[in-house]
Amino acid sequence: MRVIFNDSIDLGFAVAALITGTVDRSEIADWAARVIDEVEDPPTYIYAMLDIERYHGRGLHDEIGFTPTTGVNSDDEFQYLREIAVRRGKEDPDYLGGKSPVSLGAVRKAYIDNLLKINFGFDVQSLPPLYLGDASRAP
């Protein structure tokens, strides 16, 4: 897996994936380590991501000096990340608040799926489908 680190969108997307439960803290630390290994002269703030446990309950803004752009442009896109968290088994279906699966445009869905694959190494398309119905009637 190759990490691409171009600007604050990569950092912001990683934080958005963490906030939505799509990835966990150890996956963020692994991502940061790969950025450090693969990027010539990585920004100093990426080292803060190695010890993300330190920032539980408070933002990274003071450490990194800015609020990164997430690259996630709508509530539906954040909801899509939450759905992926459920599909990965990182969150319970109740986490979605009873909302129906979002209908996200193919281009934006592919964009988010690609960022997850490049940065965190998993293919969203290979995950089990999202099932929100009664568990007793699961397919």
C-alpha positions in Angstrom: 0.0 0.0 0.0 1.3 3.4 -0.9 0.5 6.5 1.1 -0.1 9.7 -0.9 0.4 12.8 1.3 -0.2 16.0 -0.7 -1.7 18.5 1.7 -4.1 19.0 4.6 -6.8 17.0 2.8 -4.9 13.8 3.5 -4.5 14.7 7.2 -8.1 16.0 7.4 -9.5 12.9 5.7 -7.6 10.7 8.2 -9.1 12.7 11.1 -12.6 12.5 9.5 -12.2 8.7 9.2 -11.2 8.5 12.8 -14.0 10.7 14.1 -16.6 8.7 12.2 -15.2 5.4 13.5 -14.3 4.3 10.0 -10.7 3.6 11.2 -9.4 3.3 14.7 -6.5 4.9 16.5 -4.1 2.1 15.8 -4.9 2.5 12.0 -4.2 6.2 12.3 -0.9 5.5 14.0 0.0 3.0 11.2 -1.0 5.6 8.6 1.2 8.2 10.2 4.1 5.8 10.4 3.8 5.1 6.6 3.6 8.8 5.8 6.8 9.4 7.8 8.5 6.4 6.1 7.4 7.2 2.5 7.3 11.0 2.3 10.5 12.9 2.0 10.6 15.6 4.7 7.1 14.9 6.2 5.5 17.8 8.0 6.3 17.8 11.8 2.6 17.6 12.7 2.3 14.1 11.3 4.4 12.9 14.2 1.5 14.0 16.5 -0.7 11.4 14.8 1.6 8.6 16.0 0.4 9.2 19.5 -3.2 10.0 18.8 -4.2 8.7 22.3 -2.8 11.9 23.7 -5.5 13.9 22.0 -8.5 12.0 23.2 -11.2 14.6 24.1 -9.4 17.5 22.5 -8.5 18.5 19.0 -5.2 18.4 17.3 -5.5 22.1 16.2 -3.0 23.3 18.8 -0.5 20.6 17.9 -0.6 20.9 14.2 -1.3 24.7 14.0 -4.4 24.6 11.7 -7.7 22.8 11.1 -7.2 20.5 8.2 -9.7 20.3 5.3 -11.3 16.9 5.4 -12.2 16.5 1.7 -15.6 15.3 2.9 -18.0 17.8 1.6 -21.4 17.0 3.0 -23.4 15.4 5.8 -24.2 12.5 3.4 -20.4 11.9 2.9 -19.8 11.8 6.6 -22.8 9.4 6.9 -21.2 7.3 4.2 -18.0 7.0 6.3 -20.2 6.0 9.3 -21.8 3.3 7.2 -18.4 2.0 6.3 -17.5 1.9 10.0 -20.6 -0.3 10.6 -19.8 -2.5 7.6 -16.3 -3.0 9.0 -17.7 -4.0 12.3 -16.1 -1.0 14.1 -19.5 0.3 15.1 -22.9 -1.1 15.9 -25.8 -0.4 13.4 -27.4 1.8 16.0 -24.5 4.2 15.5 -26.3 5.3 12.3 -29.2 6.7 14.2 -31.9 4.7 12.3 -31.0 6.6 9.0 -31.4 4.8 5.7 -28.2 4.2 3.7 -27.2 7.4 1.9 -27.4 7.7 -1.8 -24.1 9.2 -2.7 -23.0 10.1 -6.2 -20.7 7.6 -7.9 -17.9 10.0 -8.3 -17.9 11.1 -4.7 -18.3 7.5 -3.5 -15.4 6.4 -5.6 -13.3 9.3 -4.3 -13.9 8.4 -0.7 -13.4 4.7 -1.4 -10.1 5.4 -3.1 -8.9 7.6 -0.2 -9.6 4.7 2.2 -7.9 2.2 0.0 -4.8 4.4 -0.6 -4.4 5.5 3.0 -5.7 2.6 5.1 -5.4 -0.4 2.7 -8.9 -1.7 2.7 -11.3 -2.0 -0.3 -14.8 -0.8 0.6 -16.3 -2.9 -2.2 -15.1 -6.1 -0.5 -16.9 -5.3 2.7 -20.2 -6.9 3.5 -23.3 -5.0 2.6 -24.9 -2.7 5.1 -27.8 -4.4 6.8 -30.0 -2.3 9.0 -33.0 -4.5 9.4 -34.2 -6.8 12.1 -31.3 -9.2 13.0 -33.7 -12.1 13.2 -34.5 -11.6 9.5 -30.8 -11.2 8.4 -30.1 -12.7 5.0 
